[in-house]
């Protein structure tokens, strides 16, 4: 059963990708929101700073006008020059206009008394006339008093604007610093979270794939009961589920094939045993007829009997092979271990195949010495091994030679049989020791064979504690190396 609880790794890959994308988008939009808010706040603060700066400029202009006004009044009083009077009147009028345009909002914030400017402009400006020294003197005293008060108010307003500007600058700095710190922490959290998501995503893919790879490797090694846990609903989980289905079907098919193989083996074993007794009788009677013990026979009859005898002999070899395979599969192969001269066994094997080699005009080349040590082995089984290997080498060589070489080493004897025959490719070499396997090239030659010979040869060599290896190249030839140890290693088992 698939787990019902929601887990990130349980979901299909598309859901995992979408979820990761939503999380990443959330972090991105959150940061964009913070940056937008920072930009908005900075815009507001900079706008306030600009207003303060504008006010500062206007107040400085006002302060400058008052200074000019005072200077013009002093110069007029001293010189009685109408030019200074006109300048004085013009400056006073500009101050009045400035006040009219700014006083409702601008100057009220800084405690500049409106009455001072109105009193200064309206009451003391008009009575100043050329030659009226009394009025000038009185106006001058009043103006100085108002002038000093006004400048004091302007300076206080400028100081207050400067304080506001510094406060806004500080707020702007702290705001930017705060946003920057938040962004750093957000990115750090995002990095940690995203790393966690990536690790989960990686593990949700790689761990199941590693398990699948290990399961496939076990499966290739013949462990057909290998199964994968279906841990989630993702594509990987579906793949594991399909693998288990395939494994179930394959195991079921293999079990059926094994049953059929067992039935086939039992059938062949029964048939072989049943054929052995009548075949022995047939061969015995044929021998009597050929020898003339049952009466004289003519030449044609003798030829016919010899053909029957040869066919019976081949059939007898087939039955022997089937019985040997049955013993091998049941683990009942028996060896009669004795001190054996491998060279003499080889000579006997070569002698048995010499007629076949001469008929195909194949040259048999021998390269070994009679001084090679004896080994502990079953003589008849070794004869069966070498005869089979030599027979195969000759049968599948159209022209050329078969070379037999024997070498003695520290642990045993190495027998090498090399031919110049048709050879095999790598795929065919992998199946050589399977029952009833014959290469397509061997079948095309129409040479007799059951595909059991090498199976029996390998089983006999393995039973002696030896080793057989085959190296072959298509259209070049085949080399078979058989190692037989001096000491029967399986004796203690």
Secondary structure as the mmCIF struct_conf table of DSSP 4:
data_model
#
loop_
_struct_conf.conf_type_id
_struct_conf.id
_struct_conf.beg_label_comp_id
_struct_conf.beg_label_asym_id
_struct_conf.beg_label_seq_id
_struct_conf.end_label_comp_id
_struct_conf.end_label_asym_id
_struct_conf.end_label_seq_id
BEND BEND1 UNK A 5 UNK A 5
HELX_RH_3T_P HELX_RH_3T_P1 UNK A 8 UNK A 10
BEND BEND2 UNK A 11 UNK A 11
HELX_RH_AL_P HELX_RH_AL_P1 UNK A 13 UNK A 79
HELX_RH_AL_P HELX_RH_AL_P2 UNK A 82 UNK A 102
HELX_RH_PI_P HELX_RH_PI_P1 UNK A 103 UNK A 107
HELX_RH_3T_P HELX_RH_3T_P2 UNK A 108 UNK A 110
TURN_TY1_P TURN_TY1_P1 UNK A 111 UNK A 111
HELX_RH_AL_P HELX_RH_AL_P3 UNK A 114 UNK A 118
HELX_RH_PI_P HELX_RH_PI_P2 UNK A 119 UNK A 123
HELX_RH_AL_P HELX_RH_AL_P4 UNK A 124 UNK A 126
TURN_TY1_P TURN_TY1_P2 UNK A 127 UNK A 127
TURN_TY1_P TURN_TY1_P3 UNK A 130 UNK A 131
HELX_RH_AL_P HELX_RH_AL_P5 UNK A 133 UNK A 220
TURN_TY1_P TURN_TY1_P4 UNK A 221 UNK A 222
TURN_TY1_P TURN_TY1_P5 UNK A 224 UNK A 225
BEND BEND3 UNK A 233 UNK A 234
HELX_RH_AL_P HELX_RH_AL_P6 UNK A 235 UNK A 291
TURN_TY1_P TURN_TY1_P6 UNK A 292 UNK A 294
BEND BEND4 UNK A 295 UNK A 295
HELX_RH_AL_P HELX_RH_AL_P7 UNK A 299 UNK A 330
TURN_TY1_P TURN_TY1_P7 UNK A 331 UNK A 331
STRN STRN1 UNK A 338 UNK A 340
HELX_RH_AL_P HELX_RH_AL_P8 UNK A 342 UNK A 360
TURN_TY1_P TURN_TY1_P8 UNK A 361 UNK A 361
HELX_LH_PP_P HELX_LH_PP_P1 UNK A 362 UNK A 362
STRN STRN2 UNK A 363 UNK A 367
TURN_TY1_P TURN_TY1_P9 UNK A 370 UNK A 371
HELX_LH_PP_P HELX_LH_PP_P2 UNK A 372 UNK A 374
STRN STRN3 UNK A 375 UNK A 377
HELX_RH_AL_P HELX_RH_AL_P9 UNK A 379 UNK A 395
TURN_TY1_P TURN_TY1_P10 UNK A 396 UNK A 396
BEND BEND5 UNK A 398 UNK A 400
STRN STRN4 UNK A 401 UNK A 408
BEND BEND6 UNK A 410 UNK A 411
STRN STRN5 UNK A 412 UNK A 419
BEND BEND7 UNK A 421 UNK A 421
HELX_RH_AL_P HELX_RH_AL_P10 UNK A 426 UNK A 430
TURN_TY1_P TURN_TY1_P11 UNK A 431 UNK A 433
BEND BEND8 UNK A 434 UNK A 434
TURN_TY1_P TURN_TY1_P12 UNK A 435 UNK A 436
HELX_RH_AL_P HELX_RH_AL_P11 UNK A 440 UNK A 444
TURN_TY1_P TURN_TY1_P13 UNK A 445 UNK A 446
BEND BEND9 UNK A 451 UNK A 451
HELX_RH_AL_P HELX_RH_AL_P12 UNK A 453 UNK A 463
TURN_TY1_P TURN_TY1_P14 UNK A 464 UNK A 465
STRN STRN6 UNK A 467 UNK A 473
TURN_TY1_P TURN_TY1_P15 UNK A 474 UNK A 476
STRN STRN7 UNK A 477 UNK A 485
BEND BEND10 UNK A 486 UNK A 487
HELX_RH_3T_P HELX_RH_3T_P3 UNK A 489 UNK A 492
#
